[in-house]
Amino acid sequence: MATTTGTTVLYDSWTEDMMETANSGSDTFKMLLTTSSYTPAASDSVISDIDNEVSGNGYARFEHTATSAQTSGTYTFDLDNATFTADSGSIVARYYVIYDDSLANDPLVCYGLLDETPADVTTTDTNTLTVTVNASGLFTIA
């Protein structure tokens, strides 16, 4: 199963973290999945603010390769696609959350729905969920 990052919402605090402490070209960024019980809030700022993370059945947070570049005044931040493989049962998720694993407290970058309906996405045993990052990058700043 594949899903594409549609509308990506930046957490409010990420802009400051990105400008003052993060190195988008070399930091380690990870994606986690949450259940439908998670209520996204743009005011969440660190990983400990996230509740209802998916667990079990082969689920593990995905570590991304990040790239960033500036061209003609537009900065683009991009990540490779994330894959999650179910093992010994299904993985059921509704949201993805991306955070910077290199900085203290793991600041949150952004979140989005896996299905814009919104609906849960179920990846059954031995199948893979691929979260495809938009071809234009995860986000741009002009």
Helices and strands as residue ranges (DSSP letters): E 2-4, E 9-10, H 14-20, E 29-34, G 47-49, E 62-63, E 66-71, E 74-79, E 82-85, E 91-93, E 95-100, E 108-113, E 121-123, E 128-132, E 139-141
